[in-house]
Amino acid sequence: MSEEFACVACGEVHEKDDILAPHECRVCRRMHCDGCIDENGLCTECAD
């Protein structure tokens, strides 16, 4: 049984095997999936 990672921004649950490394937002320090972090290392909420 593999572990799951739930992104705090989009709420999607991903298998840990599908995401090599969840990313930490540079501002709020929460962990996010690849799709919720921009090229500057900010999550969608903090980038707004």
C-alpha positions in Angstrom: 0.0 0.0 0.0 1.5 3.3 -1.1 1.2 6.6 0.8 -0.8 9.5 -0.5 -0.1 13.2 -0.6 -3.0 15.7 -0.5 -2.2 19.1 -2.0 -3.5 21.9 0.2 -4.1 24.3 -2.7 -6.1 22.1 -5.2 -7.2 19.4 -2.8 -6.3 16.6 -5.1 -4.9 13.4 -3.6 -1.9 12.0 -5.4 0.0 8.7 -4.9 3.4 9.5 -3.5 4.8 7.4 -6.4 3.2 9.8 -8.9 4.9 12.9 -7.4 8.7 12.7 -7.0 8.8 15.5 -4.4 6.0 17.8 -3.3 7.1 21.4 -3.4 7.1 23.9 -0.5 5.8 27.4 -1.2 8.5 30.0 -0.5 5.9 32.2 1.3 3.4 30.0 3.2 5.7 27.0 3.6 2.9 24.5 2.8 3.5 21.5 0.6 1.9 21.5 -2.9 1.8 19.3 -6.0 3.7 20.4 -9.2 0.7 22.0 -10.8 0.1 24.4 -7.9 3.6 25.9 -7.7 4.7 28.5 -10.2 8.2 29.0 -11.7 9.0 31.4 -8.8 8.3 28.8 -6.1 5.0 30.3 -5.0 1.7 28.5 -4.7 -1.3 29.7 -6.6 -2.8 31.4 -3.5 0.4 33.3 -2.5 1.2 34.2 -6.2 -2.2 36.1 -6.3 
